Amino acid sequence: MTRTTTTRLADGRAILYFDDAGTAERPAESLVDHRDLPARPEPGQLRFDALSREWVAVAAHRQSRTHLPPADQCPICPTTPANQTEIPAPDYDVAVFENRFPSLGPATHDVPAAPGWGTTGPAVGRCEVVAFTPQHTGSFAELGWRRTRTVIDAWAHRTSALSDLPGIRQVFPFENRGADIGVTLHHPHGQIYAYPYITPRAAALAAAAGEYAGASDGSSTLTSSLLRAERGDGSRMVLEGEHFSAYVPFAARWPLEVHLVPHREVPDLAALNGAERDELAVLYPELLKRFDALYPTPTPYIAAWHQAPLEPAMRRAGHLHLQLTSPRRAADKLKYLAGSEAAMGAFINDTTPESVAARLREVAGGVARDAASAPAGAGTRTALTPEGAPA
């Protein structure tokens, strides 16, 4: 089992260490933050956009956040005498801590009721950083099975804990990878946002899922029906496992887009059982490696875990899935959200879903060859049973 240790940073923010299964208990001294930090800033604002009926977070204090520091000043590397970081320990496996420059939080409570033009309130909620590895370089795909499994346990733990906070209505784990996406730290990491409202995208997905559930008497989720249709068609399938399958959606918006879906209808990562988490720790890095195998240089991406909102009616029809997207449409070209997409939300895709799926199937052999030639423990995999994973 993954070992979890919770403590506090010098300014009161929570930090949790998730250590790989079988590791020794963390020394108490490694948990002490010796920095002299200023008090936490006042939270930003939530403002209600009466035109679209959406909440907007105003977080001007984030202008001063760390931006692409050199490696010897990275704030999420392990602490050294020369670089006291956000992670006080001299070593760690996976660490999760409250963001020093949050868009939301740290207070958590309900947003103003019956909002209209001019409605404001504190930007309540929670923003956490997930450091995947103590290594400053590398990527999620290179973590290896055991470390990936620890990250999945951390996501599940935080999903459950954040869901229990007052006023939280949606929990969203995600990773932005690559400068073209807009990352501010090179160190492999992700984030978790706990929103005090249901985001526009989640609301749209929940409305469609609820309508489908009503028409089918709740016998199946919309996501399950789409997975069945894609598996039956086959032309956009990328990979299939015992517990998860991945496909390029029929109406993909992005030049590269894959959905990874559990076969069992579960609302969130916390609901996955041990066998499902084991397989996810194989298939998810496989998808990331295939994205990188498409071009000579690493592919920027956004990995977005769509979990069911916490509203009971929406949750009953919800179905966990990963949406992995990239704006890369060629080796030297990116798709930018311009007039139609940014202003109207009407996407125009420069690739066909079928051709993208075919390419992601074709590169599987190269990914397997790379894994077979790598030294043991190098964070690669062979077929669907990587080093350290259950056979």
Buried (B, 14 or more C-beta within 10 A) or exposed (E): EBBBBEBBBBBEBBBBBBBBEEEEEBEEEBBEBEEEBEEBBEBBBBBBEEEEEEBEBEBEBBEEBBEEBEEEEBBBBBBEEEBBBBBBBEEBBBBBBBBBBBBBBBBBEEBEEEBEEEBEBBBBBBBBBBBBBBBBEBBBBBBBBBBBBBBBBBBBBBBBBBBEBEBBBBBBBBBBBBEBBEBEBBBBBBBBBBBBBBBEEBBEBBEEBBEBBEEBEEEBBBBBBBBEEBBEEEEBBBBBBEBBBBBBBEEBBBBBBBBBBBBBBBBBBBBBEEEBBBBBBBBBBBBBBBBBBBEEEBBBBBBBBBBBBBBEEBBBBBBBBBBBBBBBBEEEEEBEEEEEBEEEEEEEBEBEBBEBBBBBBEBBEEBBEBBEEBEEEEBBBBEBEBBBBEE
